[in-house]
């Protein structure tokens, strides 16, 4: 199955991808920068078509106590707009995705350069989904 995960933010969205049959490794993709819902949906649509995605996983940022705050509401609104793509969409609790990403992911292999935290969160979200 080809799966795309999204760590949706108000301006930047981290993206990760896995093709379980081809490579089987979670890979970060380019972070999406958008200011409008329409632009966001178009960029996700384009990426989903290019990668022939069969499922979307969206991180839902619950508050520490488990309730939903303003950011979760924003993410749900963006996810609702993605429903028009017709790709099955599931939510994953992302409360700790930014803190639990693998130390190996914090640096690009051999470069010493830090990996974008949006990408790290998208990878953690997808890994959480795959391990559940």
LUMVEX-329970 format. One record per residue (C-alpha): residue number from 0; residue in one letter; y, x, z. Coordinates in steps of 0.5 Angstrom, whole numbers, padded with zeros to 4 digits. Last residue first. Layout:
<rs>
  resi  resn      y      x      z
   NUM     A      Y      X      Z
...
</rs>
This chain:
<rs>
  resi  resn      y      x      z
   131     X   0000  -0001   0031
   130     X   0000   0006   0029
   129     X   0003   0005   0022
   128     X   0009   0000   0024
   127     X   0011   0006   0029
   126     X   0010   0011   0024
   125     X   0015   0007   0019
   124     X   0020   0006   0025
   123     X   0020   0014   0027
   122     X   0021   0015   0019
   121     X   0027   0011   0019
   120     X   0030   0014   0025
   119     X   0029   0021   0023
   118     X   0032   0019   0016
   117     X   0038   0016   0020
   116     X   0038   0022   0024
   115     X   0040   0026   0018
   114     X   0035   0032   0018
   113     X   0038   0038   0021
   112     X   0038   0045   0017
   111     X   0034   0051   0019
   110     X   0032   0051   0012
   109     X   0024   0053   0013
   108     X   0022   0045   0013
   107     X   0028   0041   0015
   106     X   0029   0041   0022
   105     X   0029   0035   0027
   104     X   0023   0033   0023
   103     X   0018   0038   0027
   102     X   0021   0035   0034
   101     X   0018   0028   0032
   100     X   0022   0022   0032
    99     X   0022   0019   0039
    98     X   0029   0019   0041
    97     X   0032   0015   0035
    96     X   0026   0011   0035
    95     X   0027   0008   0042
    94     X   0029   0001   0041
    93     X   0026   0001   0034
    92     X   0022  -0005   0035
    91     X   0019  -0007   0029
    90     X   0021  -0013   0024
    89     X   0017  -0015   0018
    88     X   0019  -0016   0011
    87     X   0014  -0019   0005
    86     X   0018  -0017  -0002
    85     X   0021  -0023  -0005
    84     X   0028  -0019  -0006
    83     X   0032  -0025  -0004
    82     X   0029  -0024   0003
    81     X   0033  -0018   0003
    80     X   0039  -0022   0005
    79     X   0035  -0025   0011
    78     X   0034  -0017   0013
    77     X   0042  -0016   0013
    76     X   0043  -0022   0017
    75     X   0037  -0020   0022
    74     X   0040  -0013   0022
    73     X   0047  -0016   0024
    72     X   0044  -0020   0030
    71     X   0040  -0014   0032
    70     X   0047  -0010   0033
    69     X   0050  -0015   0036
    68     X   0045  -0016   0042
    67     X   0038  -0018   0042
    66     X   0034  -0018   0049
    65     X   0029  -0013   0051
    64     X   0032  -0010   0057
    63     X   0034  -0004   0053
    62     X   0037  -0008   0048
    61     X   0033  -0009   0042
    60     X   0035  -0005   0035
    59     X   0030  -0009   0030
    58     X   0027  -0003   0025
    57     X   0026  -0006   0018
    56     X   0019  -0005   0015
    55     X   0019  -0008   0008
    54     X   0012  -0009   0004
    53     X   0010  -0008  -0003
    52     X   0014  -0003  -0006
    51     X   0014  -0001  -0013
    50     X   0018   0006  -0012
    49     X   0023   0004  -0017
    48     X   0023  -0003  -0015
    47     X   0024  -0002  -0008
    46     X   0030   0003  -0009
    45     X   0033  -0001  -0014
    44     X   0033  -0007  -0009
    43     X   0035  -0003  -0003
    42     X   0041  -0001  -0007
    41     X   0043  -0008  -0009
    40     X   0042  -0011  -0002
    39     X   0047  -0006   0001
    38     X   0052  -0007  -0005
    37     X   0052  -0014  -0004
    36     X   0052  -0014   0004
    35     X   0058  -0010   0003
    34     X   0060  -0003   0006
    33     X   0054   0001   0004
    32     X   0051   0008   0005
    31     X   0044   0009   0004
    30     X   0040   0015   0006
    29     X   0036   0018   0001
    28     X   0029   0018   0002
    27     X   0025   0021   0008
    26     X   0017   0021   0007
    25     X   0011   0018   0011
    24     X   0005   0022   0008
    23     X  -0001   0018   0005
    22     X   0000   0021  -0001
    21     X  -0003   0017  -0007
    20     X  -0006   0011  -0003
    19     X  -0002   0010   0003
    18     X   0005   0011  -0001
    17     X   0010   0012   0004
    16     X   0017   0011   0005
    15     X   0023   0012   0009
    14     X   0030   0010   0009
    13     X   0036   0011   0014
    12     X   0042   0006   0013
    11     X   0049   0008   0013
    10     X   0055   0003   0014
     9     X   0053  -0002   0019
     8     X   0047   0001   0021
     7     X   0040  -0001   0018
     6     X   0034   0003   0020
     5     X   0030   0001   0014
     4     X   0022   0002   0012
     3     X   0019   0002   0005
     2     X   0012   0001   0004
     1     X   0007   0002  -0002
     0     X   0000   0000   0000
</rs>
